């Protein structure tokens, strides 16, 4: 019984850190930060630097198959609103969903 309770608690805690790619379709440039949290849940991590806040999410695809994979996705907040969002790839900057500076 104790093990089942522990598994349930972990599942609830991790649900806030992981999102699905379908939620991304609801994001938009200029959207307030609180709305991003409402749609995507609490981010896996948050970084603040040079007046920008970056929310990082781990998106999971194909969870019901052996080919499940994780993609890192970032939302950049400037002045309380979404300035850019998109997947993170180590070899290229986050540009998808970006507004011109």
C-alpha positions in Angstrom: 0.0 0.0 0.0 2.8 2.4 0.8 4.5 1.7 -2.6 1.2 2.5 -4.4 0.8 5.8 -2.5 4.4 6.7 -3.3 3.8 6.0 -7.0 0.7 8.1 -7.0 2.4 11.1 -5.4 5.3 10.9 -7.9 2.9 10.7 -10.8 1.0 13.8 -9.6 4.3 15.7 -9.0 5.8 14.8 -12.4 2.6 15.7 -14.3 3.3 19.4 -13.7 6.8 19.1 -15.2 5.9 17.2 -18.3 3.6 18.4 -21.1 2.5 17.1 -24.4 3.1 18.6 -27.8 -0.6 19.3 -28.4 -0.6 22.0 -25.7 2.0 24.0 -27.7 -0.6 24.8 -30.4 -2.4 27.0 -27.8 0.6 29.3 -27.2 1.0 32.6 -29.0 3.4 35.6 -29.1 2.2 38.2 -26.6 0.4 35.8 -24.4 0.7 36.6 -20.7 3.0 34.4 -18.6 0.1 33.2 -16.3 -1.7 31.9 -19.4 1.3 29.9 -20.4 1.5 28.3 -17.0 -2.3 27.6 -17.1 -1.9 25.8 -20.5 1.5 24.1 -20.1 1.6 23.6 -16.3 4.6 24.4 -14.1 7.9 24.4 -16.1 10.6 21.9 -15.5 13.0 24.8 -14.9 13.0 28.6 -15.0 16.0 30.9 -15.8 16.1 34.7 -15.5 18.8 36.6 -17.3 19.1 40.0 -18.9 15.4 40.9 -18.3 14.2 37.7 -19.9 12.7 34.7 -18.2 13.0 31.3 -19.9 10.5 28.5 -19.0 11.7 25.1 -19.9 9.4 22.2 -20.5 10.0 18.5 -21.3 7.5 17.4 -23.9 6.9 13.7 -24.3 5.7 12.0 -27.5 4.5 8.4 -28.1 4.3 7.6 -24.4 2.2 4.5 -25.1 4.9 3.0 -27.4 8.4 1.7 -26.9 9.6 4.6 -29.0 8.7 7.3 -26.4 10.9 10.3 -26.7 11.4 13.6 -24.9 11.9 17.0 -26.5 13.0 20.1 -24.6 10.8 23.2 -25.3 11.4 26.7 -24.1 9.1 29.7 -23.7 10.9 33.1 -23.4 9.0 35.8 -21.4 9.8 39.5 -21.7 7.9 42.1 -19.8 5.5 39.4 -18.6 4.5 38.2 -22.1 5.7 35.5 -24.5 8.4 36.8 -26.8 9.4 33.5 -28.4 8.8 29.8 -28.0 9.9 26.6 -29.6 11.9 23.4 -29.4 15.5 23.6 -28.2 18.2 21.9 -30.4 21.8 22.1 -29.2 23.0 23.1 -32.7 20.6 26.0 -33.4 19.0 28.9 -31.5 15.3 29.0 -30.5 13.7 30.9 -33.4 10.4 29.2 -34.1 7.5 31.3 -32.9 9.9 34.3 -32.4 8.9 37.9 -32.9 11.4 40.3 -34.5 13.4 42.4 -32.0 
